[in-house]
């Protein structure tokens, strides 16, 4: 069973994503800020991470950069989630190292499909 870490500070979005991941057969863990996400990555050892761009502590962009700097997490599939949909926002996220960028509001089903696709690509 694939493990997915959800770093999202909005409780409603966090609950929705966790529910959809669970119903799709993933083992999921949620945290509400970037500092907790760094600790959870080391402890939970996820196969993929969903990161909100705007979070307390370490924001999503910095978290993504930090994960890419570490040899243990450099190849970890990362999906950034943001209400910011401007091209420069996407460019900043991709430059930080994310693999996919999803704009809020989003389809929970589509989000899970994107995670599944990334996991297949990593294993291929």
N, C-alpha and C positions, 0 to 999 in steps of 0.2 A: 504494500500500500504506500503510495507516494505521500510525502509529508509536505505541507504548504504552510509557510508562516505568513500571517496577515498583519502588517504594520499599518494601522488605521486608527486615528484618534476620534472619529465620529462613531459613537456607539451604534447608531442605527445602521450605518453602512457596514460596520464591522460585523454586526449580528447577521445581516443579510448575506454577506459574503461567506461567513462561517457556515451558515445554514446550507447554502448552495454547494459549497465544497464538501460538506459532510454528506449531503444527499447524493453527491456525485462519486462517492467512494474514497475521498481523500481523508487523510488524517491531518487536521488543521489545528493551528495554535494562533491565538491573536494577542497582540500587544498594542499599546496606545501611544508609544513614542519611540523615537529613534534609538535612545540609549537602551531601552528594554529590548528593542529589536536586535541590537548587536549582541546582547547577552543571550537572547533566545536562539539566535543563529548558532552560537557555539554549543548550547545545551540541546536544542531540539534537532539540530542538523537537518534542516529542511532540504527537499529536492528542488523547491522553487520558493520565491518570495514575492509577495504583493506589497508594494510600498506606496503609501500616500505621500505626495510631494510635500504638503504642508503639515508638519507634525511638531509638537513641542520637543525640546531637547535638541536632538540632531534632526535636521529636516531630511526629507526623502532623497534629495540630490546628494547631500553629504553622506548619507547612509549608503547610497548606491556606490559612490566613489570609494568609500571605506571597504565595502565588500569586494570591489574589484581589485583593490590594492593587496588584499590578503591572498596568498597562494591557495589556502583552503577553500575560499569562496569566489575566486576569480572567475570561474566558469558557471557559477550558480545562476540559473534563469531568474531574471528580475523583470517584473511587470510593474511599471509606475502607474499610479492612479491619481488623476488630478482633475480639478474643475477648470484648470487653465488649458485652453485649447489653441492658443496662438502658436503659429509655426516656431517662434523663438523659444517658447516653453518646451515644445517637443524636442527641438534641437539641443537645448540645455540638458534635458533628461537623457537623450541618446548619447550626448558627449560624455555624460557621467558614467555611461556604461549599461543602461537598461536595454533589455531585449525587446520590449514592447511598451506601448503607451496607450492607456485607456482613459477616455475623458468622461467625467461625471456629468450628468447621470449616464449610467451604462446598463446594459442588459446583463444580469448575473449569469445567464446561460452563456452568453458570448464570452464573458470573462473566463468562465471555466473552460470553454472550448479553446481559448487562447493559451491557458495554462497547460492543458492537455497537449496542444500542438508543440509548445516549447519543450515539454518533457520528452515527447517522441523525438524531436530534433536532437536533443542532448544525448539520448540513448543510441541514436543512429550512427 
